[in-house]
Amino acid sequence: PTVLKGGGGDGMGGIVEQAKAMGNQLTTDASTTTTTTSSADASYQMVVVCGKNEEAKKALSSVEWGDGISVQVNGFVDNMDEYMRASDVIVTKAGPGTIAEASICGLPCMLSSFLPGQEEGNIPFVKDAGFGSYSGDPKEIAATVSTWLSSPDRLANMKENALRAARPTATIDIARDLAEMLFSRDLQ
């Protein structure tokens, strides 16, 4: 299984602590399920996207992750959609663009932080739709994701819920509605 850890374009929201906690949890999980001895034979993968946060990228690149987990640490990427489609779970802040894209990909979301006001309402949207949860505590985040990954049925259900919540044609729908509003005014 693959966990995608993002922190937005600026790599915010405790990305270092959360990635380390997730890595520790996945290493522990791998040691209890296999006899893996190298990252080449890893039971888990984690991709960390630090955005423009070079300090976080440097700190995480120097971590010895342990056996059973393969970790790729990136700075800013322009192919986040590809990472999402290749992942089983995303751990991210509650940004509306990320949540929208994750739901279109059928990707369960573990929300780890939010901007007050602007992103706060996204948390109940994800939880109520059944494709994610929220915690600001790195160990709780890691434990929650571990629980999801250990239950294929639950993970499949969350993926279905994410797809149900998705609105892949939202941009076109908005443009169509605006055009209809503009043209209906001209006719009156």
C-alpha positions, 0 to 999 in steps of 0.5 A: 500500500502507498500513503501520500503525505502532502502539505500544500504548495508551501509544505505547511501543517506539521509535515515533518512530524506527521511524515515521521509518525506515519513512517514509524507506524508503517515500519511497525506494521511491516515488521508485524506482517512480513519478514522484509529486510530491505526497502526494495522489498518494502511492504509499504510506500510513502511519498511525501510532497513538501512543496516549497518547504526546503527545510522539511524536504531536507529534514525528511530526506535525512531520515533513516526510515527502517525496514519494510517501508520505501519513502520518496521525499519530494519538493514541489511537484506538478504531477500531484494527480499522478501521485494521487492515482497511484496512492491508497490514502492521502494525508493532507491539510483540508484544502478544497482543491486537494479534497476535490481532486482526491475524491475524483480519484477515489482517494480516502483523505486523512485531514491533518490541518486546516486554515480557520474559516476557509478550510474548516468546513471541509472537515465535516464534508469529508467525514460526513461523506465517509471518505476520511477523518481529521486529527491534528495529532501525528500519532493519531493520524498514523494510527488511523491510516494504519487501521484503514490500510489493514482493512481492505473492505473499509478502504474499498468502502471509503474509496467508493464514498470518495467517488460518490462525493466527487464532482468531476464536472463542477468547473464546466457546470459553474461555467455553464451556469454563469453563461446561462445567467449572463445570456438570460440577462441579455434577453430580458 
